Each structure stands twice: as C-alpha cells, then as structure tokens.
Amino acid sequence: MLGFSRKRFFITLGLSVGMWVITALIQAYVTFSKYLGTFSSGCQVTGYPIDVCVLMGPDVPAILIILINIFFWFWIIHLFWNFFQERGK
C-alpha cells in the first residue's frame, strides 16, 4: 500500500485529518469578522491550503474541497515522514 504498512497509513491519515482541523480552526478565526454582519453572505470553513472563501470560480461543493485538503495534508505528512526516515538511516 504505497510502500508503507496499514498502521502507518492510518496514523498518517489521522495526522492529516488533525492538521486539517487545525487549519479549519485558523481559517474560522481569520475569516470570522470578515463574514459577520447583516448583509454577509457567509463562508463555509474548509481549511487550508484551498480556501473556498477565496475561490472565485465555479461553485464547488465544500465537501470536495475538504477532501482535497485532507488529501494534500496526507501527502505532505507522508513525504516529511519519508524524508526524516531516510535521514535517520
């Protein structure tokens, strides 16, 4: 499974979901005052690096952006893990 065990896959997946939650909290804190008001359209919190509030294009479902963000963090964590594992050898 992509060169790592099932245990490492679930640990990496858990860390990526945790990282997404942290970025979603940061996004909620940063955009709170921007989208608060009577005539505000609101904004869905999707986390980073892809922020649905900034996208000015086709209407993409928020769940898809969330899944892409989790996928992004999964690969970043996987690559860092491999980098530090190779340096340790």
Secondary structure, 3 states (H helix, E strand, C coil): CCCCCHHHHHHHHHHHHHHHHHHHHHHHHHHCCCCCCCCCCCCCCCCCCCCCCCCCCCCCCHHHHHHHHHHHHHHHHHHHHHHHHHHHC
